[in-house]
């Protein structure tokens, strides 16, 4: 409905030609006029929607009119329409584009948008036409820059004629952080600047980061530093006494170039070195942990040679019970070693998982802060080296598991060769007892199933 209301209002205003005036958001009839059928139609529609305006007054034949009085040929003796900008009708009239920027300067600087519709009287220009004013395109760029500068500022305060932005950061030549105040007002002065740098390549500094790291805040700090240093220098060198806001928007390219220089220096002289050190420290740490796993296994496996030496006692022991005690000790030792090695295998798996998680986090951090850098290739080499060490340790651990049972196998073989006769005797006795036991069971079953058979 707003577009229809706007259309009717513009057409009514143009139909009155010289007998109507516009000033400060108010349309006012300058003298009496007999309404044409077209004017009566437009005025009746506006009267029916007069609640959309801040004020709507109409007189016909010197008396307050209602909709039934607004007819063709009726004498309209008074008409006063006051617009209600940013509410109700949401449109307004202006003399020209300069008048628009002058009237809406405070609102545009403080973040409000243009009215939904507007009409330039001198240029007979409607905002819903196909024509586009260059200054209106520039308005969008300026508005985006104001939003950006406000978001990265430390303090922003609304003033009577715009906003004041404050940046607290230590400049290159400062011993202490000095607040820089930038006042933004008179939007028309900003629009009149010849060319304003694009914000597309810098707007990502205020985008929110899902992982919550300091990447964007770091960049914002470098941009604020570039803004403070560059603007202070430009204001000091300016001899035309332009407003700081005009100097700022006229030199956004210089500020962006200074920012890129600061950030590149940080990346190459600080961030890369710090990241490289962090990667190397983590790589050394995990390499030590992997080596410690194998060292712990090797220390415990020193018990195996001791067991092998103790097997020499089998040659001097003639008692079968002493043999059994020695073999039992060898088996228990092998079993404990096997359990211990399994624990170290689990430990190695946890180290590998922790390594993958840590270096994946470092890789993401490096991609965000360093973008493209040889340090990331070094990270891949360190990860590959650690995975290779883990695979090598797993192979050795497999051999250690087999080796820990070697004394047990040797002791059983020695026992068999040394006491083979006694073992065979025991086996025969056991077999005889088992056979006798089986025959006894069979006889018992036969008596139960065929009673009296044995007595026949």
C-alpha positions as CSV (number, residue, x, y, z in Angstrom):
1,X,0.0,0.0,0.0
2,X,2.9,2.4,0.7
3,X,3.9,2.4,-3.0
4,X,0.3,3.3,-4.0
5,X,0.2,6.0,-1.4
6,X,3.5,7.4,-2.5
7,X,2.4,7.3,-6.2
8,X,-0.9,9.2,-5.4
9,X,0.9,11.8,-3.3
10,X,3.5,12.6,-6.0
11,X,0.8,12.8,-8.7
12,X,-1.4,15.1,-6.5
13,X,1.6,17.3,-5.8
14,X,2.5,17.6,-9.5
15,X,-1.1,18.3,-10.5
16,X,-1.3,21.4,-8.3
17,X,1.8,22.9,-10.1
18,X,2.4,26.5,-8.9
19,X,-0.3,26.7,-6.3
20,X,1.4,24.3,-3.9
21,X,4.7,24.4,-2.0
22,X,6.9,22.0,0.0
23,X,9.2,22.9,2.9
24,X,10.6,20.9,5.8
25,X,8.5,17.8,5.2
26,X,5.2,19.7,4.8
27,X,3.1,20.1,1.6
28,X,1.0,23.2,1.8
29,X,-1.6,24.8,-0.6
30,X,-0.7,28.4,-1.3
31,X,-4.1,29.5,-2.6
32,X,-7.6,28.3,-3.2
33,X,-8.2,26.0,-6.2
34,X,-11.2,24.2,-7.7
35,X,-10.4,20.5,-7.8
36,X,-10.3,18.7,-11.0
37,X,-11.7,15.1,-11.2
38,X,-8.1,13.8,-11.2
39,X,-7.1,15.9,-8.2
40,X,-10.3,15.0,-6.3
41,X,-9.6,11.3,-6.9
42,X,-6.0,11.6,-5.6
43,X,-7.0,13.8,-2.6
44,X,-9.8,11.4,-1.6
45,X,-7.5,8.4,-1.6
46,X,-5.0,10.3,0.6
47,X,-7.8,11.5,2.9
48,X,-8.9,7.9,3.4
49,X,-5.4,7.0,4.5
50,X,-4.6,10.2,6.4
51,X,-3.6,8.2,9.5
52,X,-0.4,7.3,7.6
53,X,0.7,10.9,7.8
54,X,1.8,12.8,10.8
55,X,-0.7,15.5,10.1
56,X,-3.4,15.8,7.4
57,X,-5.7,18.9,7.1
58,X,-8.0,19.7,4.3
59,X,-10.7,22.4,3.9
60,X,-13.4,22.6,1.2
61,X,-15.4,25.9,0.9
62,X,-13.6,27.2,4.0
63,X,-14.8,24.4,6.3
64,X,-13.1,21.2,7.5
65,X,-13.9,18.6,5.0
66,X,-14.6,14.9,5.1
67,X,-14.4,12.4,2.2
68,X,-17.9,13.3,0.9
69,X,-16.9,16.9,0.3
70,X,-13.8,16.0,-1.8
71,X,-15.5,16.0,-5.3
72,X,-14.7,17.5,-8.7
73,X,-15.2,21.3,-9.0
74,X,-15.3,21.7,-5.2
75,X,-13.1,24.6,-4.0
76,X,-10.2,23.4,-1.9
77,X,-9.4,26.4,0.3
78,X,-6.7,24.8,2.5
79,X,-4.5,21.7,2.4
80,X,-1.6,20.7,4.7
81,X,0.1,17.4,4.6
82,X,3.0,16.6,7.0
83,X,5.1,13.5,6.3
84,X,5.9,10.9,9.0
85,X,9.4,9.7,8.0
86,X,10.5,6.3,9.2
87,X,7.0,5.5,10.3
88,X,3.5,5.5,8.8
89,X,3.9,6.5,5.1
90,X,7.7,5.9,5.1
91,X,8.4,8.3,2.3
92,X,9.2,11.9,1.9
93,X,9.8,14.8,-0.7
94,X,13.1,16.6,-1.1
95,X,14.2,19.5,-3.3
96,X,17.1,17.5,-4.7
97,X,19.7,14.8,-3.7
98,X,21.7,17.4,-1.8
99,X,18.6,18.3,0.2
100,X,18.0,14.6,0.9
101,X,21.6,14.1,2.3
102,X,21.3,17.3,4.3
103,X,18.0,16.5,5.9
104,X,18.9,12.8,6.6
105,X,22.5,13.3,7.5
106,X,22.2,12.4,11.2
107,X,20.0,9.4,10.5
108,X,22.2,8.0,7.7
109,X,25.4,8.3,9.8
110,X,23.7,6.7,12.8
111,X,22.8,3.6,10.7
112,X,19.3,4.3,9.4
113,X,18.5,3.6,5.8
114,X,16.9,5.9,3.2
115,X,13.1,6.1,3.2
116,X,11.3,3.4,1.2
117,X,10.4,6.0,-1.4
118,X,11.3,9.6,-2.0
119,X,10.7,12.3,-4.6
120,X,13.1,15.1,-5.8
121,X,11.0,18.1,-6.7
122,X,13.5,20.0,-8.8
123,X,14.6,17.0,-10.8
124,X,11.2,15.4,-11.0
125,X,12.9,12.2,-9.9
126,X,11.1,9.3,-8.2
127,X,13.0,6.6,-6.3
128,X,10.9,3.9,-7.9
129,X,11.9,4.9,-11.4
130,X,14.5,3.1,-13.4
131,X,17.0,6.0,-13.2
132,X,19.8,5.7,-10.6
133,X,21.7,8.6,-9.2
134,X,25.5,8.0,-8.9
135,X,25.5,9.6,-5.4
136,X,22.9,7.1,-4.2
137,X,25.2,4.3,-5.3
138,X,28.1,6.0,-3.4
139,X,25.7,6.3,-0.4
140,X,25.7,2.5,0.0
141,X,29.5,2.3,0.1
142,X,29.7,5.1,2.7
143,X,27.1,3.5,4.8
144,X,29.0,0.2,4.8
145,X,32.2,2.0,5.8
146,X,30.5,3.8,8.6
147,X,29.1,0.5,9.9
148,X,32.5,-1.1,9.7
149,X,34.3,1.8,11.4
150,X,31.7,1.7,14.2
151,X,32.1,-2.0,14.8
152,X,35.9,-1.9,15.1
153,X,35.9,1.2,17.3
154,X,36.4,0.9,21.0
155,X,33.7,3.3,21.8
156,X,30.9,4.8,19.6
157,X,28.7,7.6,20.8
158,X,25.8,9.3,19.1
159,X,25.9,13.0,18.9
160,X,23.4,15.7,17.8
161,X,24.8,15.7,14.3
162,X,26.1,12.2,13.8
163,X,28.4,9.9,15.8
164,X,31.8,10.1,17.5
165,X,34.1,7.1,17.2
166,X,37.0,6.5,19.6
167,X,40.0,4.2,19.0
168,X,42.3,3.3,21.9
169,X,45.6,1.8,20.5
170,X,49.2,2.7,20.7
171,X,50.6,4.2,17.5
172,X,54.1,3.6,16.2
173,X,55.4,6.9,17.6
174,X,53.5,6.8,20.8
175,X,54.8,5.8,24.2
176,X,51.3,5.3,25.5
177,X,48.0,4.6,23.9
178,X,46.3,7.8,23.0
179,X,42.6,7.8,22.1
180,X,41.8,9.0,18.6
181,X,38.4,10.7,18.2
182,X,36.8,10.7,14.8
183,X,33.6,12.7,14.4
184,X,31.3,11.7,11.5
185,X,28.7,14.3,10.5
186,X,27.5,16.1,7.4
187,X,26.8,13.2,5.1
188,X,26.6,15.5,2.1
189,X,30.3,16.3,2.5
190,X,31.1,12.6,2.3
191,X,29.0,12.0,-0.8
192,X,30.8,14.9,-2.5
193,X,34.2,13.1,-2.2
194,X,35.4,12.1,-5.7
195,X,36.0,8.4,-5.3
196,X,35.7,6.2,-2.2
197,X,37.7,3.0,-1.9
198,X,35.8,-0.3,-1.9
199,X,35.1,-2.1,1.4
200,X,34.7,-5.6,-0.1
201,X,38.3,-6.7,0.6
202,X,38.2,-5.5,4.2
203,X,34.7,-6.3,5.4
204,X,35.6,-9.8,6.5
205,X,37.5,-8.2,9.5
206,X,34.1,-7.9,11.3
207,X,32.7,-11.3,10.3
208,X,32.1,-13.6,13.2
209,X,34.3,-16.6,13.6
210,X,32.7,-20.0,14.4
211,X,35.7,-21.5,16.2
212,X,36.1,-18.4,18.5
213,X,39.8,-17.8,17.8
214,X,41.5,-14.5,17.8
215,X,42.0,-14.3,14.0
216,X,39.6,-11.5,13.3
217,X,40.4,-9.5,16.4
218,X,44.1,-9.6,15.5
219,X,43.3,-8.2,12.1
220,X,41.1,-5.6,13.6
221,X,43.9,-4.4,15.8
222,X,46.2,-4.0,12.8
223,X,43.5,-2.1,10.9
224,X,43.0,0.2,13.9
225,X,46.7,0.8,14.1
226,X,46.8,1.7,10.4
227,X,43.8,4.0,10.8
228,X,45.3,5.8,13.8
229,X,48.8,6.3,12.4
230,X,47.7,7.2,8.9
231,X,44.8,9.6,9.9
232,X,47.0,11.4,12.4
233,X,49.7,12.0,9.8
234,X,47.2,13.1,7.2
235,X,45.5,15.5,9.5
236,X,48.8,17.0,10.6
237,X,49.9,17.5,6.9
238,X,46.6,18.9,5.7
239,X,46.7,22.6,4.9
240,X,43.1,22.9,3.7
241,X,41.6,22.5,7.1
242,X,39.1,19.8,5.9
243,X,37.0,17.9,8.4
244,X,38.7,14.8,9.7
245,X,35.8,12.7,8.4
246,X,36.4,14.0,4.8
247,X,40.2,13.4,5.2
248,X,39.4,9.9,6.4
249,X,37.1,8.9,3.6
250,X,39.3,10.5,1.0
251,X,42.3,8.4,2.0
252,X,40.7,5.0,2.8
253,X,43.1,3.4,0.2
254,X,46.1,4.7,2.1
255,X,44.8,3.3,5.3
256,X,44.1,-0.1,3.7
257,X,47.6,-0.2,2.2
258,X,49.1,0.6,5.6
259,X,47.0,-2.1,7.2
260,X,48.2,-4.7,4.6
261,X,51.9,-3.7,5.2
262,X,51.5,-4.0,9.0
263,X,49.8,-7.4,8.7
264,X,52.3,-8.8,6.2
265,X,55.1,-7.8,8.6
266,X,53.4,-9.5,11.5
267,X,52.8,-12.6,9.5
268,X,56.4,-13.0,8.3
269,X,58.3,-11.6,11.3
270,X,56.2,-12.8,14.2
271,X,53.3,-15.1,13.5
272,X,55.3,-17.5,11.3
273,X,58.2,-17.7,13.8
274,X,55.8,-18.3,16.7
275,X,53.8,-20.9,14.8
276,X,57.0,-22.6,13.6
277,X,58.2,-22.8,17.2
278,X,54.9,-24.2,18.4
279,X,54.8,-26.8,15.7
280,X,58.4,-27.9,16.4
281,X,57.8,-28.0,20.1
282,X,54.7,-30.2,19.7
283,X,56.6,-32.4,17.2
284,X,59.5,-32.9,19.6
285,X,57.1,-33.6,22.5
286,X,55.2,-36.3,20.7
287,X,58.5,-37.8,19.3
288,X,59.7,-38.1,22.9
289,X,56.4,-39.7,24.0
290,X,56.6,-42.3,21.3
291,X,60.2,-43.1,22.2
292,X,59.3,-43.3,25.9
293,X,56.8,-46.1,25.1
294,X,59.4,-48.2,23.5
295,X,62.0,-47.5,26.2
296,X,59.5,-48.6,28.9
297,X,58.9,-51.9,27.1
298,X,62.7,-52.4,26.6
299,X,63.4,-51.8,30.3
300,X,60.8,-54.4,31.4
301,X,62.1,-56.9,28.8
302,X,65.4,-57.0,30.6
303,X,63.8,-59.6,32.7
304,X,63.9,-62.0,29.8
305,X,67.6,-62.5,29.7
306,X,67.5,-62.9,33.5
307,X,65.0,-65.7,33.0
308,X,67.1,-67.3,30.4
309,X,70.1,-67.3,32.7
310,X,67.9,-68.8,35.5
311,X,67.0,-71.7,33.2
312,X,70.5,-72.9,33.6
313,X,69.4,-74.1,37.0
314,X,67.4,-76.8,35.3
315,X,70.6,-78.6,34.4
316,X,71.5,-79.1,38.1
317,X,68.0,-79.8,39.5
318,X,67.0,-83.4,39.6
319,X,63.7,-83.0,41.5
320,X,60.6,-82.8,39.2
321,X,58.9,-80.4,41.7
322,X,61.8,-78.0,41.4
323,X,61.3,-78.1,37.7
324,X,57.7,-77.2,38.0
325,X,58.5,-74.2,40.3
326,X,61.0,-72.9,37.8
327,X,58.7,-73.3,34.9
328,X,55.8,-71.6,36.8
329,X,58.0,-68.6,37.5
330,X,59.0,-68.4,33.8
331,X,55.3,-68.5,32.7
332,X,54.3,-65.9,35.2
333,X,57.1,-63.6,34.1
334,X,56.1,-64.0,30.4
335,X,52.4,-63.4,31.3
336,X,53.2,-60.2,33.2
337,X,55.4,-59.0,30.4
338,X,52.6,-59.7,27.9
339,X,50.1,-57.6,29.9
340,X,52.6,-54.8,30.3
341,X,53.2,-54.7,26.6
342,X,49.5,-54.6,25.9
343,X,49.2,-51.6,28.3
344,X,52.0,-49.8,26.3
345,X,50.2,-50.5,23.0
346,X,47.1,-48.8,24.4
347,X,49.2,-45.9,25.6
348,X,50.8,-45.6,22.1
349,X,47.3,-45.5,20.5
350,X,46.3,-42.7,22.9
351,X,49.4,-40.8,21.9
352,X,48.7,-41.2,18.2
353,X,45.1,-39.9,18.7
354,X,46.3,-37.0,20.7
355,X,48.9,-36.2,18.1
356,X,46.3,-36.2,15.3
357,X,44.0,-33.9,17.2
358,X,46.7,-31.5,18.2
359,X,48.2,-31.2,14.7
360,X,44.8,-30.9,13.1
361,X,44.1,-28.0,15.4
362,X,47.4,-26.4,14.5
363,X,46.7,-26.9,10.8
364,X,43.4,-25.1,11.0
365,X,45.0,-22.3,13.0
366,X,47.8,-22.0,10.5
367,X,45.4,-21.9,7.6
368,X,43.5,-19.1,9.2
369,X,46.4,-17.0,10.5
370,X,49.1,-17.7,7.9
371,X,46.9,-18.4,4.9
372,X,49.6,-19.8,2.7
373,X,53.0,-20.5,4.2
374,X,55.9,-23.0,4.0
375,X,55.4,-23.6,7.7
376,X,52.3,-25.6,6.9
377,X,54.4,-27.9,4.7
378,X,56.8,-28.4,7.6
379,X,53.8,-29.3,9.8
380,X,52.8,-32.1,7.3
381,X,56.4,-33.4,7.4
382,X,56.4,-33.5,11.2
383,X,53.1,-35.3,11.3
384,X,54.3,-37.8,8.7
385,X,57.5,-38.4,10.7
386,X,55.6,-39.1,13.9
387,X,53.2,-41.5,12.1
388,X,56.1,-43.3,10.7
389,X,57.7,-43.6,14.1
390,X,54.5,-45.0,15.6
391,X,54.2,-47.6,12.8
392,X,57.8,-48.6,13.4
393,X,57.2,-49.0,17.2
394,X,54.1,-51.1,16.5
395,X,56.2,-53.5,14.5
396,X,58.8,-53.8,17.2
397,X,56.1,-54.2,19.9
398,X,54.7,-57.2,17.9
399,X,58.2,-58.8,18.0
400,X,58.5,-58.1,21.7
401,X,55.2,-59.8,22.4
402,X,56.5,-63.0,20.7
403,X,59.9,-62.7,22.3
404,X,58.5,-62.5,25.9
405,X,57.2,-66.0,25.5
406,X,60.5,-67.5,24.3
407,X,61.8,-68.4,27.8
408,X,58.6,-70.3,28.5
409,X,58.9,-72.3,25.2
410,X,62.6,-73.0,26.0
411,X,61.9,-74.1,29.5
412,X,59.2,-76.5,28.4
413,X,61.4,-78.0,25.7
414,X,64.3,-78.4,28.2
415,X,62.0,-80.1,30.7
416,X,60.7,-82.5,28.0
417,X,64.3,-83.5,27.0
418,X,65.6,-83.8,30.5
419,X,62.7,-85.6,32.1
420,X,61.2,-87.3,29.1
421,X,61.1,-90.8,30.7
422,X,59.4,-89.6,33.9
423,X,57.0,-87.6,31.8
424,X,56.1,-90.6,29.7
425,X,55.6,-92.7,32.9
426,X,53.3,-90.0,34.3
427,X,51.5,-89.9,31.0
428,X,51.1,-93.7,30.9
429,X,49.9,-93.7,34.5
430,X,47.4,-91.0,33.8
431,X,46.2,-92.7,30.7
432,X,45.8,-96.0,32.6
433,X,43.8,-94.3,35.3
434,X,41.7,-92.6,32.7
435,X,41.0,-95.9,30.9
436,X,40.2,-97.7,34.2
437,X,37.9,-94.9,35.1
438,X,36.1,-95.1,31.8
439,X,35.6,-98.9,32.2
440,X,34.2,-98.4,35.7
441,X,31.7,-96.0,34.4
442,X,30.7,-98.4,31.6
443,X,30.1,-101.3,34.1
444,X,28.0,-99.1,36.2
445,X,25.8,-98.0,33.3
446,X,25.4,-101.6,32.2
447,X,24.2,-102.7,35.6
448,X,21.6,-99.9,35.7
449,X,20.3,-100.6,32.2
450,X,20.2,-104.4,32.2
451,X,19.5,-105.6,35.8
452,X,20.5,-109.2,36.6
453,X,22.4,-109.7,33.4
454,X,25.7,-110.2,35.2
455,X,24.2,-113.0,37.3
456,X,23.1,-115.2,34.4
